[in-house]
Amino acid sequence: RPTAAVSVGREQAIAREVRLAWCRERGIPIVRRPTGGGALWHDPDQWALCLAAPRARFGADPAERLAAGGAVVVSALARLGVAADFVPPNDVQIAGGAKIASVFLAEAGEEALLFATLLVGFDVAAALSALLVPTEKLTRTGLEHARERVAPLVDLRDPVPDAESIVAALTEAVAAR
């Protein structure tokens, strides 16, 4: 079973994004993604999807390529019975604006790498403790507000889709794209 981890975007300064001491004390690995975007907390109950292909297969420009990645995630969620929309630049949100997934992009030459995360479960307190966020967000009110901004599948579906269903939904959405 995977452990929790923090990933930072390609251009980010780790010391400005991550509570290094907190992560070290808990043995939380910190990794750098080849894609851009902000620092992410990865729970063991999150899923990641990486798609590599020629850039032209995903769209004419970076914004279109990110939207294509978002469309794949939105399609997979629909197969799981969850309505969501891609909200540029890189969020997938349910009605009301809560985030359920994110999409990131890296490009080299004619190749593109789309990276997406899907929140099946999400430990908000750990995420806010691991990432450098204002300390007021670590208060009870701050945690409650942060919980309102995320929508993991465990909060949307009962029963929660099993691993095979999630893999099937993602695979079918990629194949359809």
Secondary structure, DSSP 8 states (H G I E B T S, - for coil): ----EEEE-TT--HHHHB-HHHHHHHT--EEE-SS-S--EEE-TTEEEEEEEEEHHHH-SSHHHHHHHHHHHHHHHHHHTT---EEETTTEEE-TTS-EEEEEEEEEETTEEEEEEEEESS--HHHHHHHB---GGGGSHHHHHHHHHHB--HHHH-SS---HHHHHHHHHHHHHH-
